[in-house]
Amino acid sequence: MRKRKHKTNPILRAVVIEGMRKTLRDIALKGHLTPDGGIDPILIAEYAFVIGLGAEVSIAMGDDEARTRQLHSALRTLVGMSVAGGRWQAAQSARMYDLAVEANTLSIDNVDLALPRYVGARNLSDAIAAGKARMEDVAGAEIYEVSA
């Protein structure tokens, strides 16, 4: 069996993968410890980065629409939290963590697809952190409608 060749520099790959793992660990702890309604735009922004990057990878792969829809829905929920004043919804902690793990794994396993999408995911994350994100920043369910 031939080893899969990656286009990305192996050092860059290793740095990015370790950074993604660290971000997931950090937000997992913080998400479960943040009280319902607690204002934490950074927590929301970091979840949006991880889940948004995974959603973009999932869209690019085009192999699992159900997974893509779940990640996209979670991203819209996070942007909604941001628009509502950066208030964390503690009831979403377990769901966000589970989807962040899935998104993170997807991004790490497909880092060559993830890297070109990194900037877009980071831009949305930065807008959330600054309290400037809008619902229009993430497409709605209309992207799944089939035209006749």
C-alpha positions, 0 to 999 in steps of 0.5 A, a space after each residue: 500500500 502506498 503512503 498518501 502524499 500531502 501537498 503541505 509542508 510537514 512542519 506546517 502540518 504538525 504546527 497546525 494540527 497541534 494548534 487545532 488539538 490545543 484549541 479543542 482542549 481549551 474550549 472543551 473545558 471552558 465550555 463546560 465551566 461557563 454558566 448559562 448566559 455568561 458573556 464569553 465571546 471568545 469561547 463562542 468565537 473559538 467554537 465557531 472557528 473549529 466547527 466552521 473550519 470543519 464545516 468548510 472541509 465537509 462541504 469541500 469533501 461533498 461526501 456526507 450532507 448530514 454531517 455538513 448540515 449538523 456542522 452548519 447548524 451548530 455554526 449558525 447557533 454560535 453566530 446566534 449566540 454572538 448576535 445575542 450579546 455573546 451569551 453562552 448557552 450552557 445547554 449547548 455545551 455537550 452538542 458543541 463539544 461533540 460537533 467540535 470533536 468531529 469537526 476537528 478530526 475532519 480538519 486534521 484528517 484532511 489538513 490539505 483541505 483545511 489549510 486553504 479554508 483557515 483564513 475564512 474560518 478565522 475571519 468569522 471567529 474574529 468577527 464573533 470575538 469582536 461582537 461584529 458578526 451577523 447572521 448573514 455571515 453564515 449562509 442559511 438553510 437555503 443553501 440546501 434547497 434543490 432548484 427545480 
